C-alpha cells in the first residue's frame, strides 16, 4: 500500500488566530507537527496542505513539502481531498496541524487495522484516548466518541457522552483528530453535503457516520494536547520542557 500523510493547515482560526505559527519550544506549532509526522517514518510522503503563504513558506523554508490549496474549504478533509485527487495513494492519513504530540506507536496502530481488513470493511480509522478528568470530559473542545463492541464509532459529540446517569459505569473516550482514509472513501466523502448534525456540532466526522461510512476507532495512550486556545499552548510548552 502507498501511504501518505497530509496535514491541513489554516492560518486563521476563530478561537486562536495564527495558532499554527505560535512558538512551541523554539519552533512553530505546524513545524513541530510536520517533523513529528515525518520522523515516524511510516509514510511514503508527508505534506502540509494550506491556503496560507505564511505556513507554506514556513514548511518549505525548513526543508518540508507543502501544497497550496486552491479553494476555500469547509473542513480539513475537504482541503486534503483537493490535494490528493491526482496523487498516488491507497491510504491517506489526515494529521491535524494543531496536534504536535503525534507519536509513532499510535500512527502504527492506526495503519495496522487496514492490513487485517481483508474484506475492506473499514473506510476510515481514527484514534481515541480514555479520559477520567471531569473538566476534560466537560470541555466542548474535547470531542467525545462512543463505539460498538467492535470499536466502530457510533457517535461523536462535544457534549459528554454517554450521559452519566450511573457515574461508576460511564467511560469516556476523547477523539484524537487523526484520520486514516481509504483514498476512494475520502474523495467520496467530500462530495457529500454538510448535514444538520455536522452543522450543529461543527464536527465533520458526523458526516461520515450519517452517510454510512464505517469508522474504526483505535485506542491509544498517547498524551494528546490539541492546541485550540492560548492555555493549550502553555500546556504544550510545559510538556516539551518535561520531555527534553
N, C-alpha and C positions, 0 to 999 in steps of 0.2 A: 504494500500500500504506500502511496505517496501521501505524506502527512505534512501539512504546513500550518504555521501559527500566524494568525492575524490579530493585531492589536488596534482596535478602533480608538481614535483619539480626537475628541473635540476640544478646542481651546476654551470655548465658552461653556460654563456650567452654572446653572441657575443658583445652586446652593453655595458654590465655592468657585467663582470665576478664576480662570487661569491656574487651577489647581495642579494640572499635569506639569506645569513648568515651575512649580514651587520647589524649594530646596529640600532634599531628603538626604541628609548625611553627606553633603558635598556634591550631589548630582541631582538633576531634576527627577521628579516622580516618574515621568514617562520613560526616561533613560534607564532608571532603575528597573522598571518593569520589563523593558526590552532586553536588558542584559540578563535578568533572571531567567527569562524565557529562552534566550539564545544559549545560555550556559547549561541548560538542562540537556542539550544535545539529543533531544528526542525528535527534532523536526528537520525535514529536508530544507525548509526555508522559514525565516521569520520576517514579517513585515509589520510596520506601523502604517495604518491607513487613516489619513487625516485630511480635514478641509483647511487646516491651518498652515500657513507658510512658516510660522514660528516653530511649530512642532516638527514639521518636515525638515527644516534646517537643523534643528536640534539633533535629530536622529542621524541624518546623512553626514553632518559635520563630525560626528563621533564614530563614523565607520559603519553605521547601520543601514538597513534598507527600509525605505518608506515609499508609499504610494499616495498621490494626491487624489482624493475623491472628487468627482466632477459635479455631484449634485448634493442638495440638501437631503438629509435622511431622518426618518422618524426614530431609528434605533441603530445601535452598533451593528447588529446583524444585517440590517439593510445596507449599511455602508460597506461591510465586508463582502456581501454578495456582489455588489458592483465591481469590486476589485478582483474577485476570484473567478468571475464568469469565464474569462479566457485563460486562466492559469490551469496547469495540470495538477490535479489533486484528487485524492479519494476521500480523505478526511481533512476537514478544516476546523482548527481549534481557535475559538474566539477567546482571547485573553483580555480581560478588562484592563484598560490603561491605568486605572487607579488602584490596581491590586499588585503592589510591588513585592509581595512576600510569597509569590507563587513558588512552590517547591517541586523539584524533580520527581519525588516519590508520588505526589498527588497526581501530577500530569501522567506519569507512567500508569497508575491505576486507572485513570480515566480512559487512556487509549487502549488498555488491555481488554476492556469489555467488547471492543469491536473484533478482536482476534477470535474470541469464543462465540461470536454471534453468527453462527453458521447460516441461520435462516434469514439473516438481515432484518431482524425484528426491531432493532434499535435504530431510530432515526437520529437521536441526539443523546449525548451523555453529558452529565454535569456533576458538580461536587456539592456536598453538604457537610456541615460541621455541627456536632452536638452543642447546644447552648444550655447553660444552667443558671446564669446570672439574670435576675428579673429585669434589671434595667436594660440589658442587651435584648432580652426577649420582647420587651415592650417598645423598643426603639423602632419606629417605622422605616428607618434607613436600613435596618436588617431584614432582609426578605426571608420569610419562613416557608418551609416546604413540608408537605405530608406525602407519604408514599404508601403503596400497597405492599403486600407481603414479599414481592419480588423486587422491591425498591424502584418501581416505576412511579414517577411523580403523579399525584392525584390532583394537587392544587398548590399554588404559590400565593402568598399574601404578605402585605406589610403588617397586617394585624397578627397577634399571637394565635396561631393555630397548632394544635386543637385548643378549643376553649377549655380552660382548666376547671371544669366542674368538680373533678376529684384531682386535686393538685398532685397527689402522690403518684398518679398514673399518667400524668402529662409529660411527654418527652418532646423537646423542641429541637428542630434542626434549622440551622441558618443556611440559606442557599449562597454558595460561593459563585460569583458571576463568571465562571469559566465554562464554556460550552465546547463540545466536540461534535461537529455535524458531519453526516454524510453530505458530500457536496450537492448531490441532487436534492436532498431534503432542504438544504439551505436555500437553494435557488427557488424551490417551490414555495417555501415559507414566505419569502419576501414579496411574492406576487399576491399574497393574500391580504385582504383589507384588515385594518385595525378593528377589533370588535369591542363591545361595550365593557367587557371585563378588563381587557388590556387598557382601555382608555380610563377606566375608573381608578385602577391601581397603579397605572404607569409602569406596567411590567410586561415586556414583550414575550416572556415565557408563557403567559396565559394564551397568547395567540397559537403557540404550539399545541397546547392541550385541547383547546376548543375546536381545533381542526384535525384532531385525531393523531397527531404525532406522538410517538412513544418516546418518552424522556427517561432514560435510565439514570438514577441517582447513585453516586458512589461516595461512600462515607470517607472522610479524611480527618486527620488530627492536626492538620497544619494550622498555624496561627494565621488568622485571616483579618487583616485590617484594610478595609476598603476606605479610601480617603475621600470622604464626602463633605467634611467640614474642617475648619482650622484646628479644631480639637483633635480630630483624627490624625492630622499631620503631626501634631505634638506627640501623640502616642507612637506614631510610626518612627519618629526621630529617636524617641526613647528606646524603642525596641532595637533599632540599628546600633545604638550605643552599647546596649547589653550584649548584642551578638558579636561585636567587634572586640 
